[in-house]
Every structure is written in C-alpha cells, then in structure tokens.
Amino acid sequence: MTTERRPEHIPPRPPRDSPPGTPAWLLAGLRPSSAPIPWAAVVRAGIALSVPIAVGFALDEPEYGALASMGALSGVIGDTADAYRMRVLNIAVPQLLGAIGVALGTLVYGHGWLAVAALTLIALLSGMISSIGTIASASGLVFLLNAVVGAGLPLPEPWWTAPLLLSAGGLFVLLLTLLGWPLRRRQPERAAVAAVYRAVADALEAAGGPADAYDERRQQVTHALNQAHDVVLGRRARVHGRSPSLVRILAQLNVLIPLVEAAPAAHLRGHPLPPEVPAAVRDLADAVEEGRTGTPVLDLPAPRSPSERAVDAALRHAANIVHLAEPDPFNVDDRLGRPAALRVRAGRAVRDMMFSEASWRYGLRLALCIGLAQSLVSLIEVERSYWVALTVTFVLKPDFGSVFSRAVLRALGTAAGLVLAAAVLAEVPRGWWDVPVMALLAALIPAFSAKGYAFQTAAITPVILLLSDLLNHQGFDLIRPRLLDSLIGCAITLVFGYLLWPESWHTRIGDRLADAVDDAARYMERAFAPVADEAELRAARQARLHARRRIYRDLSGVRTEFQRALTEPPPIGSRAAAWWPLVVAVERIVDATTAARVRVNHGAPAPPPSEVDRIAAQLRELAEGVRSSPTPHRVDIPAEPGEPSVLSDVHQEVAAARAIAQPEH
C-alpha cells in the first residue's frame, strides 16, 4: 500500500480564474447559474402581479391594486418548494406574518422614535424567527419587509386595509399555484424520487472513470436524495396511517439505498460498468415518474466481480419494487421516519430559538442595522427612504449567502434595475399601460432569480419602483433617491452588520469540517461493528443507513457553507479555498468506507477490529488538527505496513486527507 495518489485523485480546488483585476469572489457572484428557468413560475408571476393592477384600474383604485400586487410579489418570491403541501406553507405562513407586519408598521407611520423602536423590536423578532428553518426564514423576512413598508409609506385608511389587500395578493398567488393540484397532486413526490434514480444512473455511468467526474455526479445524488427526502417528509408529516400512494413512494425511494451504496464500490473497481446498467436505472426513473407497473424486463450482462454483483442485485431488487403496484405496507421499512406532531415541533422550535446564541446574535445584528436605518429616515428628512431599511433587510440574510458579497451584488443589481426602471418610468405613460409592463417585469423575477442574487435584485427593483409610483405618483423622480438609499443601506449593513461582528470575518468553516471528519470516524466504526445475531445485524444495518444519510447530508451542508465562504473577500475566501480539497477528501473517505462495507456484504473478508479502530483514531486526530490550525499544512504521511485488505482504499483516502491537512507546529 502506498500513500502516493493517482493524479485524478487529487481533490480539485474550486475555480478561481478571473480576468485580471477582478476579485474572484465578485466574479463568482456575477456568474449566472446554470439552473433552468422555471417557465411555469414565470407565467404565474406575470399573471399574479398584473391582474391586481388591472382590477385596481377597473375599480378606479390603482393604490389598492398596487398593494395587492405587493402581496403577490412576496408570494412569488416565496414559491420555491416542489410538493403542493409545502408550497401552501411557503406562501400562506409568510403572508400571515406579513399582514401582521404591515399592520404594525402602519400604526407607527410618521411617529418618529416610536417607529424606530417598533421596527427595531420587529427586526429582533424577525431575525430570531429566521433561525428556525426555511419557512420561518422566509416568514421573518416578509414580516420585517412589510413592517418597513407600512412604516415608510402612506397607505390607505383604515389601518386594516393594507394587510387585507397584501394578503389578498398573496392568496391569489396561492390560488394560481394550486390550480394544477387536482391533476398533479402526486407528481412532485414522484418527480423528486425519479430525479434520484436519474442522478444514480449518472453516477453509475461515471463510475470507474475520472474521479472528478464521479465526484460531481455523487454530489448530484446527495442533492437529489436530500430533495426527495424533504418532499416525501413534507407529505409524511400530514399523512396519518398507511396511505397506499405514500407506501409506494417510500418503497421506491428506500429500495435505491443499496444501489447508492454499491456505486462507490463500482467506482473504486476502476473499470466502467456496462452501459446497460445506467440505462436500466433511467428506465426505472421513467417508470417511477409515470407510475408504470407490471413485470420488469431487465437485459443485464452477467456480473464478474463483487462490486458488479452488488450493483446487479440492487438493480434487480429495485426493478421489482418499482413495478410493484401495491407494496405490502407492513413490509416497507420507514427509513425516513415520521416527523413529530406539529405541536411538538413548534414547541421545540420556539425553545431552540429562545435559547440559541446564534439566534440572538443574528437578531441583534439585524435589529441594530434596522434601528440605525430607521433612525436615519425617521429623524432626518430623507424623502421616502424606507428603501434604506428594505436594503438592509434583503442584504443581512446570512442563511441566503455571504453578507459582504450580497451587499456588493445588491448595489450592482439595484443599479442595473434602476436603469430598466428609468426607461419604464420615462417612456411608458401611467395608466392601463402599466398592466402589460408589470406582467413583463414580473415574469423576469423567477427567471432571473434562478440565475443569482444580483440578477434577482435587478429584476425586483423595477417592479417595486413601479408599484411605489402607483402609490406615490412620483414617476422618474424616484430613480436617483432609490440608488442613494440602496448605497446607504448597503453601507450600514457592511459596517454595523458585518465588520463589527467578529464571526463575520473569522469563519467557522474549519470547525464544521472537523465535525464532519469526526462523523466519518463514527461511520467507520458503525459500518464494521461486530454483531452477535440476526436481530443485531438488522439493527446495525438500519443504524448504518441512517448514519450514512446523515453524514452525506451534513457534508452537503459543509460544501454549501464553503461555497458561500468562497464568495467572501480575503482572508475568509482564501482560507475556504485552502480547506476545500479536504472537503472532497472527506467525501471520498465516506465513499471508500461504504464501498468496503458493500464488498464485505458480498463475500470479502471483514477487516479486523484493530484495523477499524486505527483508521477511526487517525480520523479523530485529523479532526483535532483541523480545529487547531487556521490553514492546512501539507505533510508527507508514511505508508502503513501490512497486507492489502478490504480497507486498502480507505487507508489511501485517509492518508491523502491527512497529507492535505495537519496541525501547525
């Protein structure tokens, strides 16, 4: 066994190429994403924001139409889930908090210090709510945004008019979203599970080829599994008892696990699989999405190695389950588990929010910045500068990405959006022409949002300005003050929400990575833990499956955190780039461990406990080294003596990881 790695096994650094003089972190934010444009959302957005304006003009109440369209805007931005049940929550819950926010803002409009105190308190609560989860984060954002609008704009009387109209606009988006539910109510779950099958097929196709290509496909498998689990769990939380359709979806998702585990073993074998294998998996994906049943027909070549036998057995079993019309509900392992009751989860979330240091810290950061922004516009004559607090709210969302880069991208996106808004406000006459213009501008929001934050900002800016003009009738005079307000808001965020808080520029990515290495050590011990009987074997296998899913999900989160850190300026961005190869190395250690377990399951001799303990100890030593060193220090790790074993690949990956990152002496 050697510690020298093949060239293709060197973990790649993230791309840092950029034109001379252009910071790589800025270029990363300006590079459009390759995500596809959600055309259905594009059509919905155009209808949702233009129809309320048309109704307002028809009733000779354009201000009412503008407020309803503002509510629709928050619904369009929040409609990001796949399953219909989750989409209802993603739209309805933020609308509820948004109505409360605009009501509170309306009550303190024009009251100086009272408005400052109220918005500061709302910002604290909004920031703490945002720490609970995805829906809570969107709800906290809309809560604060609507409060800022209510406190900064003269809205129609009485006070309940604005909340009612904003909610009506959001509910109109929800109605448009649910139009397809009678025909497609099971489609999101089936599509999510089918996407996992296709991702696994791509990974099997790349197995045995260049390591970088396989790593990318494996990451896609992890992402697809995370998405499918979230979608199915969202439905699982609301289905009590054994729903036949849910049982089938669970069975089709669970039966993929052996195939996912067999992929690393096939890759480490070093030879591509026969093309019939990924083709058969893609056919299963089509069967899942179309709901096909019947007798499966597989034309697969005979397996010639333990890893091929593992893939063949897993694929044939998956084919039988996918085409089974009615799986036995009492013979389907519920590997996803059932979420706790809503009351229990809500109580747990509130408790975690109240006693979480991170929750209070983010809430205080947001409250400080909003308090300063609102003080500026409430106590100093700055015309309609609610936009300052709006900018702070949008930028200071660390769960959306880097605060520093978002501030810069927000300024650039706003400038681009103002150019488009200037053309609209200068050339398009006010009145019914606003309806088709709004339909076009609103359609750009989901299309541009898929490409990145700067693009989303450029699309949202002219929409908000057009709606503001319908409320205040200022026309082209809105342009210059809004650019100045955006720059002021970005400056407040950078100074008081970023630079004054050490955790902003002393990243904790090393700690998160060290935790992932510790998880890899525990996974190694669990994968080869001795068992005494069949019951212990089943329990150990179930625990191993849960551990593997958890570590892959955690590693996906670590990778996302690193990607965010790479958009920060030095030193955070440069440190993240230095640690990046270890992220890939840890993922490969987990892959090699899974592959070794699969080979043992198919006849290879199990490793002795002493060898397992030695590798686990090396991983824990590596974790301590990551925690104690701000940057990795590459050293030569001598080869370990001994005969090759089923864990030889694991030894090689661990040695490579230890060579990448050692504690600084």
Residue pairs with C-beta under 8 A, 6 or more apart in sequence:
1 639
1 640
1 642
1 644
1 648
1 651
1 652
2 639
2 652
3 636
3 637
3 638
3 639
3 652
3 655
3 656
3 659
5 652
5 656
6 211
8 210
8 211
8 212
9 211
9 588
9 656
10 581
11 580
11 581
11 582
11 583
11 584
11 585
11 588
11 660
12 212
12 581
12 584
13 577
13 580
13 581
14 563
14 566
14 577
14 580
16 24
16 577
17 24
18 24
18 27
19 27
23 569
24 566
24 573
25 402
25 405
25 566
25 567
25 568
25 569
25 573
26 405
26 408
28 405
28 566
28 567
29 405
29 408
29 409
29 452
29 453
29 454
29 567
30 409
30 412
30 452
30 454
31 452
32 451
32 452
32 455
33 450
33 451
33 452
35 450
35 451
36 450
37 446
37 447
37 450
38 446
38 447
38 450
41 76
41 79
41 446
42 443
42 446
42 447
43 443
44 76
44 79
44 173
44 176
44 177
44 446
45 76
45 442
45 443
45 445
45 446
46 439
46 440
46 442
46 443
47 176
47 439
48 69
48 72
48 75
48 76
48 169
48 172
48 173
48 176
48 442
49 69
49 72
49 73
49 76
49 438
49 439
49 441
49 442
49 463
50 69
50 435
50 436
50 438
50 439
50 442
51 172
52 65
52 66
52 68
52 69
52 72
52 168
52 169
52 172
53 62
53 65
53 66
53 69
53 434
53 435
53 438
53 470
54 65
54 432
54 435
55 65
55 68
56 62
56 63
56 64
56 65
56 66
56 68
56 470
57 65
57 431
57 432
57 434
57 435
59 65
62 470
63 156
63 470
63 471
64 156
64 161
64 165
65 470
66 467
66 470
66 471
67 155
67 156
67 161
67 162
67 165
67 166
67 169
67 471
68 165
68 166
68 168
68 169
68 172
69 169
69 438
69 467
70 149
70 166
70 169
70 467
71 95
71 98
71 165
71 166
71 167
71 168
71 169
71 170
71 171
71 172
72 169
72 170
72 172
72 173
73 169
73 442
73 445
73 460
73 463
73 464
73 467
74 94
74 95
74 98
74 142
74 145
74 146
74 166
74 170
75 91
75 94
75 95
75 169
75 170
75 171
75 172
75 173
75 174
76 173
76 442
76 445
76 446
77 445
77 449
77 460
78 90
78 91
78 94
78 138
78 142
79 87
79 90
79 91
79 173
79 177
80 90
81 87
81 89
81 90
81 234
82 188
82 191
82 192
82 227
82 231
83 188
83 189
83 192
83 231
83 234
83 235
84 177
84 178
84 181
84 184
84 185
84 188
85 234
85 235
85 238
86 230
86 231
86 234
87 174
87 177
87 178
88 174
88 177
88 178
89 135
90 135
90 138
91 170
91 173
91 174
91 177
92 170
92 171
92 174
93 135
93 138
93 139
94 135
94 138
94 139
94 141
94 142
94 143
94 170
95 142
95 166
95 167
95 170
95 171
95 174
96 139
96 167
97 129
97 139
97 140
97 142
97 143
98 139
98 142
98 143
98 145
98 146
98 166
98 167
98 170
99 146
99 163
99 164
99 166
99 167
100 143
100 163
101 122
101 142
101 143
101 144
101 145
101 146
101 147
101 150
102 146
102 147
102 149
102 150
102 155
102 162
102 163
102 166
103 150
103 159
103 160
103 162
103 163
104 118
104 122
104 147
104 150
105 118
105 119
105 122
105 146
105 147
105 148
105 149
105 150
105 151
105 152
106 150
106 151
106 155
106 159
106 162
106 163
107 118
107 150
107 159
108 114
108 115
108 118
108 119
108 151
109 115
109 150
109 151
109 152
109 153
109 154
109 155
112 378
112 379
113 378
113 379
115 151
115 374
115 378
116 371
116 374
116 375
116 378
116 379
118 147
118 151
119 144
119 147
119 148
119 151
119 370
119 371
119 374
119 389
120 367
120 370
120 371
120 374
121 367
122 143
122 144
122 147
122 370
123 144
123 363
123 366
123 367
123 369
123 370
123 371
123 393
124 363
124 364
124 366
124 367
125 140
125 143
125 363
126 140
126 141
126 143
126 144
126 363
126 366
127 140
127 359
127 362
127 363
127 364
127 365
127 366
127 367
128 140
128 353
128 354
128 359
128 360
128 362
128 363
129 136
129 137
129 139
129 140
129 143
129 353
130 136
130 137
130 140
130 141
130 362
130 397
130 399
131 137
131 352
131 353
131 356
131 358
131 359
131 362
131 363
132 349
132 352
132 353
133 349
136 349
137 397
137 399
141 393
141 394
141 397
144 366
144 370
144 393
145 390
145 393
145 394
146 166
148 370
148 374
148 386
148 389
148 390
148 393
149 155
149 386
149 390
150 162
151 374
151 386
152 377
152 384
152 385
152 386
152 387
152 389
153 384
153 386
153 468
153 471
153 472
154 471
154 472
155 161
155 162
155 471
156 162
156 165
186 245
186 249
188 231
189 231
189 232
189 235
189 249
190 249
190 288
190 289
190 291
191 289
192 224
192 227
192 228
192 231
192 232
193 228
193 232
193 249
193 252
193 253
193 288
194 285
194 286
194 288
194 289
195 224
195 227
195 228
195 285
196 221
196 224
196 225
196 228
196 253
196 256
197 256
197 281
197 282
197 284
197 285
197 288
198 224
198 281
198 282
198 285
199 217
199 220
199 221
199 223
199 224
199 225
200 221
200 256
200 259
200 260
200 263
200 281
201 278
201 279
201 281
201 282
201 285
202 217
202 220
202 221
202 278
203 214
203 217
203 218
203 220
203 221
203 263
204 259
204 263
204 266
204 273
204 277
204 278
204 281
204 311
205 217
205 272
205 273
205 275
205 278
206 213
206 214
206 216
206 217
206 267
207 214
207 263
207 266
207 267
207 269
207 272
207 273
208 266
208 267
208 269
208 270
208 271
208 272
208 273
209 272
211 588
214 267
215 584
215 587
215 588
218 263
218 264
218 587
218 591
219 556
219 559
219 587
221 260
221 263
222 552
222 553
222 555
222 556
223 556
225 260
225 549
225 552
226 553
226 556
228 253
229 253
229 336
229 549
232 246
232 249
232 250
232 253
232 336
233 336
233 339
235 246
236 246
236 336
236 338
236 339
237 338
237 339
237 342
239 246
242 329
244 326
244 329
247 327
247 329
247 332
248 324
248 326
248 327
250 332
250 334
250 335
250 336
251 321
251 324
251 327
251 332
252 288
252 321
252 322
253 336
254 332
254 333
254 335
254 336
255 317
255 318
255 321
255 322
256 318
257 335
257 545
258 310
258 313
258 314
258 317
258 318
259 281
259 311
259 314
259 315
259 318
261 310
261 314
261 548
261 594
261 597
261 598
262 307
262 310
262 311
262 314
262 598
263 311
264 591
264 592
264 594
264 595
264 598
265 306
265 307
265 310
265 311
265 594
265 595
265 596
265 598
265 599
266 273
266 307
266 308
266 310
266 311
267 591
267 595
268 307
268 591
268 592
268 595
268 649
269 305
269 307
269 308
273 308
273 311
274 300
274 301
276 299
276 300
276 301
277 300
277 311
277 312
277 315
280 298
280 299
280 300
280 315
280 319
281 315
281 318
284 318
284 319
284 322
286 292
287 322
287 323
288 322
292 323
293 323
293 324
293 325
294 323
295 323
296 319
296 320
296 322
296 323
298 315
298 316
298 319
300 312
300 315
300 316
303 309
303 311
303 312
306 598
306 599
306 602
306 603
306 604
307 595
307 598
307 599
307 602
309 602
310 598
310 599
310 601
310 602
313 602
321 327
333 542
335 542
335 545
335 546
339 345
340 348
352 359
353 359
361 501
361 503
362 398
365 396
365 496
365 497
365 501
366 392
366 393
366 396
366 497
368 496
368 497
369 392
369 396
369 492
369 493
369 496
369 497
370 389
370 392
370 393
372 492
372 496
373 388
373 389
373 391
373 392
373 488
373 489
373 492
374 389
376 382
376 385
376 388
376 488
376 492
377 385
377 386
377 388
377 389
382 388
382 481
382 485
383 481
384 468
384 472
384 474
384 478
384 481
385 481
385 485
385 488
387 481
387 482
387 485
387 486
387 489
388 485
388 486
388 488
388 489
388 492
389 489
390 464
390 489
391 410
391 414
391 485
391 486
391 488
391 489
391 490
391 493
392 489
392 492
392 493
392 497
394 406
394 410
394 457
395 403
395 406
395 407
395 410
395 489
395 490
395 493
395 497
396 403
396 493
396 497
397 403
397 406
400 406
400 453
401 453
401 564
401 567
402 564
402 565
402 567
402 568
403 493
403 494
403 497
403 498
403 504
404 494
404 498
404 504
404 567
404 568
404 569
405 567
405 568
406 453
407 490
407 493
407 494
407 498
408 490
409 452
409 453
409 454
409 457
410 453
410 454
410 457
410 486
410 489
410 490
411 486
411 487
411 490
412 454
412 457
413 453
413 454
413 455
413 456
413 457
413 458
413 461
414 457
414 458
414 461
414 482
414 483
414 486
415 483
415 486
416 454
416 457
416 458
416 461
417 457
417 458
417 459
417 460
417 461
417 462
417 465
418 461
418 462
418 465
418 479
418 482
418 483
420 441
420 458
420 461
420 462
421 461
421 462
421 465
421 466
421 478
421 479
422 476
422 479
424 437
424 441
424 462
424 466
425 465
425 466
425 469
425 475
425 476
425 478
425 479
426 476
428 434
428 437
430 469
430 470
430 473
430 475
434 466
434 470
437 466
438 463
438 466
441 459
441 462
441 463
441 466
442 463
444 459
445 456
445 459
445 460
445 463
447 459
448 455
448 456
448 458
448 459
449 455
449 456
449 459
461 482
465 478
465 479
465 482
468 474
468 478
469 475
469 478
472 478
497 504
498 504
498 505
499 505
505 568
505 571
505 572
507 565
507 568
507 572
507 575
507 576
509 558
509 561
509 562
509 565
509 575
509 576
509 579
510 575
510 579
510 626
510 627
510 629
510 630
511 627
512 557
512 558
512 561
513 558
513 579
513 582
513 583
513 586
513 626
514 623
514 624
514 626
514 627
515 554
515 623
516 551
516 554
516 555
516 558
516 583
516 586
517 586
517 619
517 620
517 622
517 623
517 626
517 657
518 619
518 620
518 623
519 547
519 550
519 551
519 554
520 551
520 586
520 589
520 590
520 593
520 619
521 615
521 616
521 617
521 619
521 620
521 623
522 547
522 616
523 544
523 547
523 548
523 551
523 590
523 593
524 593
524 612
524 615
524 616
524 619
524 650
525 612
525 613
525 616
526 540
526 543
526 544
526 547
527 544
527 593
527 594
527 596
527 597
528 596
528 597
528 600
528 606
528 607
528 609
528 612
529 540
530 609
531 537
531 540
544 597
548 590
548 594
551 590
552 590
555 583
555 586
555 587
555 590
558 583
559 583
562 576
562 579
562 580
562 583
565 572
565 573
565 575
565 576
566 573
566 576
566 577
566 580
567 573
568 576
575 630
575 631
578 631
578 632
579 626
579 631
579 632
579 661
581 632
581 660
582 626
582 632
582 657
582 660
582 661
585 653
585 656
585 657
585 660
586 657
588 653
588 656
589 619
589 650
589 653
589 654
589 657
591 653
592 649
592 650
592 652
592 653
593 650
595 649
596 604
596 607
596 646
596 647
596 649
596 650
599 646
600 606
600 607
600 646
604 646
605 645
605 646
606 646
607 645
607 646
607 647
611 645
611 647
612 647
615 647
615 650
615 651
615 654
618 654
618 658
619 654
621 658
622 654
622 657
622 658
622 661
624 663
625 658
625 661
625 662
625 663
626 632
626 661
628 663
628 664
629 661
629 662
629 663
629 664
630 664
631 664
632 660
632 661
632 662
633 661
633 662
633 663
633 664
634 659
634 660
634 661
634 662
635 658
635 659
635 662
636 659
637 655
637 658
637 659
639 655
640 651
640 655
